[in-house]
Amino acid sequence: MIYLDNAATSYPKPKEVGKAMLHFLEKVGASPGRSGHRLSIEAGRLLYQTRESLAELFNVTDPLRIIFTLNVTEAINLVLKGLLQPEDQVITSSMEHNSVMRPLRELEKRGVEVKVVPCSPQGDLDPVDIKKSIKKNTKLIVLNHSSNVIGTLLPIAEVGEIARKHSILFLVDAAQTAGCYPLDIRKDNLDLLAFTGHKALFGPTGTGGLVVGERVDIKKLKPLKFGGTGSRSESEEQPDFLPDIYESGTPNIVGLIGLKEGVRFVLKKGIDKIHQYELELTQKLIEGLKEIPGVIVYGEDQVKDRVAVVSFNIKDQLPSEVGLRLDEEYNIMSRVGLHCAPAAHKTIGTFPTGTIRFSLSWFNTFEEVEKTILAVRKIAQRV
Amino acid sequence: MKDNFSVVIFYSNSAAIRAESLTKKENLKIKLIPVPRHLSSDCGICLRFNNEDKSKIEKILQDGKVEYENIYRI
């Protein structure tokens, strides 16, 4: 079996991930941050170590500025709904996933002004277009770091600099880059970094979070959920400090302990090494696909700096049929259709049919890429 | 012996655990314990340390920007 759907959920995970989760269930088990007994304290320590590992990966000084959510969607919802008020303007791109687009369209109905800056058919964004869209009431810029459809990177550091100059907050959706592409909260000029645990960070599903940068005034970022935090229990008001303000209810501690091991795996391998390897695999895949008559690969003409997400179509064949043949005849797991990103498909010209998407991870091999190219060749020849 | 200890009371459990992590790196003898009932009505934990380390503890908390409620002798 060849698994090429890592942009949805990475598989397999490093062995340590499952091991640590099982160890927790069998030997620790308790709620973090709730009780004073030793098992609860140990659970709290393990949870803190997850924050510490992520802080190291994203270059965050204070691990308590990292808060946990169920996934990147929840982190993005927290920021958009917690920050934007009627009459505020928010700027985004035409390459966004529905995790950004849907909350924005909902907020639009409530009076928030949404400006979608168009990207090129290759998915590129010109930072100047962002700059031109800034108005007096612009409160936030939100961009994906990389497209989940074609793997194109957006120029976040440049946009972050523009945001700083205009005192606007900058949120980045790092769903496709956290764990496989260098991300630095300082160098990339980020205020809010939303990530998910179950993709390149190798955690289980149900883990994710948000880095809350120092320029963010948490009094102006309302929580999505209110409730028990284990702190300030005498008060019926939500705590006003990180991370508790945004972390009501018992967290997915088992999952977050798995995430800790996933992040440690990434740190141990080295993010540059992971990115370089994935880029080599991707280059081979793209070059191989492009040689097949009738195959159209989307995105940049040249293989440049990008992440390992590749979209293509075969002339006169439906993505769903290609995907089914890949699965049933060649044991290759792909994803077909619109990938929850209608705006991105409109931008690259593949709406409403969509594409076939291959997404790679550290655990894929050159041999798997070769087999995949051969399978697509046969399908394209209708063999 | 008991008179030689103090505790740092934090606003949150996470802050207490961060303080533990930072102080352990400096090899100070500390322990996380449940907050003594007479100090707070909360159900959380606090950091117990030897009184002689008070200034070191305060510096670590300040450098690490760990907010805390108060320090009490116990």
HADDOCK unambig.tbl for C-alpha pairs under 7 A between the chains (distance, minus, plus):
assign (segid A and resid 33 and name CA) (segid B and resid 13 and name CA) 5.10 0.50 0.50
assign (segid A and resid 33 and name CA) (segid B and resid 14 and name CA) 6.83 0.50 0.50
assign (segid A and resid 34 and name CA) (segid B and resid 44 and name CA) 6.60 0.50 0.50
assign (segid A and resid 35 and name CA) (segid B and resid 43 and name CA) 6.31 0.50 0.50
assign (segid A and resid 35 and name CA) (segid B and resid 44 and name CA) 6.19 0.50 0.50
assign (segid A and resid 36 and name CA) (segid B and resid 33 and name CA) 6.49 0.50 0.50
assign (segid A and resid 36 and name CA) (segid B and resid 34 and name CA) 4.61 0.50 0.50
assign (segid A and resid 36 and name CA) (segid B and resid 44 and name CA) 5.95 0.50 0.50
assign (segid A and resid 36 and name CA) (segid B and resid 45 and name CA) 5.47 0.50 0.50
assign (segid A and resid 44 and name CA) (segid B and resid 17 and name CA) 6.89 0.50 0.50
assign (segid A and resid 45 and name CA) (segid B and resid 17 and name CA) 6.13 0.50 0.50
assign (segid A and resid 230 and name CA) (segid B and resid 43 and name CA) 6.94 0.50 0.50
assign (segid A and resid 230 and name CA) (segid B and resid 44 and name CA) 6.76 0.50 0.50
assign (segid A and resid 231 and name CA) (segid B and resid 11 and name CA) 6.45 0.50 0.50
assign (segid A and resid 231 and name CA) (segid B and resid 12 and name CA) 5.10 0.50 0.50
assign (segid A and resid 231 and name CA) (segid B and resid 13 and name CA) 6.72 0.50 0.50
assign (segid A and resid 231 and name CA) (segid B and resid 42 and name CA) 6.87 0.50 0.50
assign (segid A and resid 231 and name CA) (segid B and resid 44 and name CA) 6.66 0.50 0.50
assign (segid A and resid 232 and name CA) (segid B and resid 11 and name CA) 6.83 0.50 0.50
assign (segid A and resid 232 and name CA) (segid B and resid 42 and name CA) 6.23 0.50 0.50
assign (segid A and resid 233 and name CA) (segid B and resid 42 and name CA) 5.56 0.50 0.50
assign (segid A and resid 234 and name CA) (segid B and resid 41 and name CA) 6.72 0.50 0.50
assign (segid A and resid 234 and name CA) (segid B and resid 42 and name CA) 6.52 0.50 0.50
